[in-house]
Amino acid sequence: KMQLASLPKALRPKGKVKKNELNPIKRWNIVTGDKVMVTGGPEHLHGQTGVVLAVLREKKRVIVEGVNMRMKHLKQRYWESKGQSFMAPASMHYSNVNLVDPVTGEATRVKRAYLEDGTKVRIAKRSGAIIEKPEYKPSRPKNLIAGPKDTPSEDVLAVTYKPFADFGSLGPLPDHVLNSLRGAEEVGAGD
């Protein structure tokens, strides 16, 4: 704290740096799509289960479907008579949730191990069962059908520029370019 006070005001960091964000987590055991159970935080949330909708790694928080619901308010737009209000899940700290054991259905801690074929897996400490990572599903699937404005794949991969082969085919400069260059030289010489 003393070192920050000795710095000029312009060089001091702006805003507060939260202790939560100082030490980032290197290895996450919880990923989007996992089934988790709330084990910490407010008492009324304990024991609730849901699927992880998002993992906010910079803030060390997760959003769980159907858990920690809050009222969200949207501003009124000029064509609407009223703004909108709806229930949506709020984020919670990652330490308040644990993965659900696939065998017992209870919250469990996780360890990592390697199978004989070398694949890395997550193992439940409660029962020793393997917890599979959910398949990643992008929010917007790629459009697999090429439209009229899409470039064909063979044109994308075609090599159209060959620097050493094209260098000799440039030829002399056109007359209007040479005249403009000569005019610029004469103006520069008159100064």
Helices and strands as residue ranges (DSSP letters): H 2-6, G 9-11, G 19-21, E 35-38, G 43-45, E 49-56, E 61-64, E 69-74, E 84-89, E 91-93, G 94-96, E 97-100, E 107-108, E 110-114, E 120-124, E 130-131, H 153-157, H 163-167, H 175-190
